[in-house]
Amino acid sequence: MSADRKFFVGGNWKMNGTIESGKKLVETIKSAKLDSNVEVVVAPPALHLLPVQEALKGTQIQVAGQNAYHQVSGAFTGEVSVSQLQDANIPWVIIGHSERRTLFGETDANVAEKTKAALKHDISVILCVGETLEQREKNESINVVVRQLDAVKKEVDDWTKIVIAYEPVWAIGTGKVATPEQAEEVHAAIYDWAVKNLGQGATDKLRVIYGGSVAGKNCKELASKPSILGFLVGGASLKPEFVDIINSKL
Ligand SMILES: O=C(CO)COP(=O)(O)O
């Protein structure tokens, strides 16, 4: 596998923990033997980004913001801008997480403009897409994901710094992991979309990763599937089993 397609494991810590617990988690990860072929990115809460980044110095692990606002600066109380992430040397940001979409009302258009702004500020993007249970039951999973990707494509031509995270909403935080077949079906549709919309060259470099109840006990089977090039992990990224998930290809 080329360097461009290193297996990718992201840990989304969501709104959990303290500075101290974040540093402890880093110590646990640092003291473990990690597969050096895996790109690892953790996304602590905004307030913890810098201390966690400091604690990770000298390791293969990078940090990501969990969200960013597309404007550079101004009267946007409570927001952190893409340029502020850039100023703090934060190399990654998660955009379009389903919790942002459903709890905070982010639309496909918001997600597109945030992705465009992050890339403009040289920040790589973990772009989240995925359907709700209701949409899956109506057989709309692929349509929904394609609609979410199309919206970003309208604003962004160069996808080389985007990792696409397929996170079915019904699998997030529920313990109901998608079966490898369910994940592979949507991943295949995403690669098809990429061939049609981004061209073969871009597709060769594209990584589509899976998120939703990934755990130590299910990661190996999912990771063995050729279309699953990594994970975005929530709950289990706060536990020592995150190391097993990073090492799921070993
Ligand atoms: O939302 C997720 C990662 O972004 C997944 O969360 P869980 O792993 O807790 O299901």
The ligand as an SDF file (V2000), in Angstrom:
LIG
                    3D

 10  9  0  0  0  0  0  0  0  0999 V2000
  -19.0360    9.2740   16.3820 O   0  0  0  0  0  0  0  0  0  0  0  0
  -18.1170    8.4650   16.3420 C   0  0  0  0  0  0  0  0  0  0  0  0
  -16.7740    8.8640   15.9200 C   0  0  0  0  0  0  0  0  0  0  0  0
  -16.7760   10.1220   15.3450 O   0  0  0  0  0  0  0  0  0  0  0  0
  -18.3390    7.0700   16.7300 C   0  0  0  0  0  0  0  0  0  0  0  0
  -18.6710    7.0270   18.0540 O   0  0  0  0  0  0  0  0  0  0  0  0
  -18.7080    5.5960   18.8160 P   0  0  0  0  0  0  0  0  0  0  0  0
  -17.4090    4.9020   18.4410 O   0  0  0  0  0  0  0  0  0  0  0  0
  -18.7720    5.9480   20.2550 O   0  0  0  0  0  0  0  0  0  0  0  0
  -19.8900    4.8640   18.2900 O   0  0  0  0  0  0  0  0  0  0  0  0
  1  2  2  0
  2  3  1  0
  2  5  1  0
  3  4  1  0
  5  6  1  0
  6  7  1  0
  7  8  2  0
  7  9  1  0
  7 10  1  0
M  END
$$$$
